């Protein structure tokens, strides 16, 4: 949600359903947590690419709500 007021009004009312009980949550402001997530060895090539593309896009549009680690591409 891009409407800051929405989070103030309704953010505390959001609850996860049973399907998400095994999921991990990460804050877009947790730089070290996101770096650790991207560095996990369990990623498939496609999954890691999708994660990094999503983080890159989020850093472009997220403004002050995002503190992303830099991504270095090595071949």
Secondary structure, 3 states (H helix, E strand, C coil): CCCHHHHHHHHHHCCCCHHHCCCCCCCCCCHHHHHHHHCCCCCCHHHHHHHHHHHHHHHHHCHHHCCCCCCCCCC
